[in-house]
Amino acid sequence: MEGKSFEKISVYELESAAKLIGKDWMLITAKDESKGTVNAMTASWGALGVLWNKPIATCFIRPQRHTYGLAEQNERISLAFLGEEYRAALRLCGTKSGRDCDKLAEAGLTCSELDGVPVIAEAELVLICRKLYADDIKKDCFLDEALLGNYPEEDYHRIYVCEIEGVYRKIG
């Protein structure tokens, strides 16, 4: 796939993380090594920046999500950003579980690989990420208790801090 429909660009060419993640949304994609299948979940919480002298992406996954177990088994994951024409696919990948169906097929999305990591072929932009750090959000660490309203079930996310190993932009 590399060289045919994606070109590698510098991490410094990325546009606003607030737009990419918060407005456009992203798909966190990981492989189920035991089944040889791939799952993706929609996320709208995350960040891009620099930490430990490395370009990083953070993403958040609740423990009950199917992708959580896949992210736990893999050292590397991908983050995919799709055009507005895929908004319905993003909604589907955010509401259905990969435990119950083949979400990618239902959403009309296909999987390929870049740098040995599964990616969404229809993406406009893909980040190949290597997990550096993971921790669970803790109730007693909230300084603004109003934010606890995001967790009525007390199902706190796991945060993954990932080194961005490669950034790929769709050609054409």
N, C-alpha and C positions, 0 to 999 in steps of 0.2 A: 504494500500500500504506500509506503514512504516513497516519495519521488514521483508518484503517479497522480495522487489527488491532494496530497498535503506537502507543505514545505516547512522546514524547520526555521523558526525565527527566534530572535532574542527575547528573553523574558522581559526585557525593558521595553519591548514594543507592545506589551499588553495594555489594553484600555482600562478604564476605571473598574476596580473590583466591585465597587458598590453597584455599578450597572450590570456587570457580568453575572454576579451571584445574586444580588438582591432583586434586580428587575428582570433580567433575562432567564435566570435560574440555570442550574447545571445538573448533569447526570453524573453521579458517582458510580463508576463501573469496576466490577471485580469478577474474577473467575472462581467458580466452584471447582476446585482441583479434583475432588472425589468424583464428580459427575461429568466433568469436562464441559460444563455449561457456563454461561455468563449471565449476570444480572446487573441491572442498573436501577438506581433510585434517584428521584428528583430531590434536589436540595436547594434551599434559598438562603441558607445561613453559611457563612464562611468568610475567609479573608485571604488576601494575597499580600505579601510583604517580604521583609528580610528578617531573619532570626539566626543567630549563631553563624553569622557571616555567610548565610546561604539564602537563595531565593526560596520562599516557602509558600505553601497553600495550607490553609486549615479547613477542615470540614468536620461536620458534626453528624453523628449517626446514633439514633436511639437503639437500645439493646434488643428491642423486639422486632426490629426490621431485619428482613432476610439478608440484606446487604451487610449488616453488622458482622454476622458470622463469616461472610466471605472476606470482608476487609481484615478481619482478625487472622485469617489463614494466609493472607498474601502480604508480601513485603511491599509490593507495588500495586497501585491502582491508577485509574485515569479519571480525569474530570473533563467532561465534554460540554460545550456550549453550542446550542443549536439556534437556527434562525427562527423568527416569529412564526413561520409556517409550520413549525413543529410544536406549537403551544399545546395542542390537544394530546400529542404524544407525551410531552412533559407532564401534563396533568395525569394521564393514565399511569405513567411510571411513578407518580407520587401518591397514587391512591390504591393501586393493586399490589399484591404481594407476589414476588417471584416464586414463593413456595407453592402457590396455587395455580400458576399459569406461566406461559412463556411471554412475559411482558414485552420483550423487544419485538416479537412477532406480532403481537396484538397492537402494538404502537406503530407498526410499519417501519421499525428501525432494524438495522443490520449491524453485525459486529465484525470487526477486523482486528488487526494487531499493528501496533507501532512499538518498536523497541522491545518486543516480546510481551507487551501489555495489551489486554483487550481494550478496544476503543469503539465508540459509536461512529460508524462510517459516514453518517449524514451530518456530523458536527461541522460547524464553521471553525471551531477552535478546540484544540485538545491539549491538556496538560498531562504529561506523564510524571507521576509522583511516587517517591519512595518514602514510606513512613519512617519518621525519625523519633516520634514521641507520641504516646497516647495516655490519656487520663480521663477519668469520669468527672463530669461536673458534679459538684457537691452542694447540697442544700445549705449547709452551714457556712459556705464561702460567699454567698450572695450578699453584697453590700446594699443593694437596692431590692428590698423584699417584694416590691411590686412585680419584679421579673419572675417571681415564682408562679405567677399566673400562667406562664407558658408551660407549666408542669403540673396540671391538676391531678395527674395520676402518679406523680413523683417518679416518672420514667426519664431520668436525666440522661442527656446525651453523653457519648464518649467523644472527646475531641481528639482529632488526629492532626498532628503537625507534620507536614510532608515536605521534603525537599522537591522542588520542581526540577526534574532532570531534563525535561524537554518540552518545548512549546511548538505546536504544529498548527498552521493555518491552512484552511482549505484553499486550493488553487482553483481559480475560475469562477 
